[in-house]
């Protein structure tokens, strides 16, 4: 087990609009977590990290499907280029 520790990544602030009820609930949870000795911010960051990875994965999947669909359509159009009204030209 090494003694060296990785530097923590620099953190930055983001602003996200949420419903007032959720904001209130998060503020209350922060108070409760602090009182119990827990770090709610770390938990939220971890959840946002997982969400970001999932969204990226889904978008990459959609982009892959979209390009495969586009290639199939393009291929069909090229194959049908010699056809006029469904018949050979």
C-alpha angles and dihedrals in degrees: 000000000000126000095215117101126203117244113253114248114255110260127220134190124252129187119222124178113227133169113279091243091058091047090053092048092050091050091051092047090051090055092048093045092048091049090051092048098253132130110232091181091061090050093050091047091052091049091049090049091054091045091051092051092048094049091047090050092050092047091049088050091050092047090051092050091046094052092045090050091047091050090049092050091046090049091050091049091051091047090050094046091098092052125091116193090346093306131101112270 
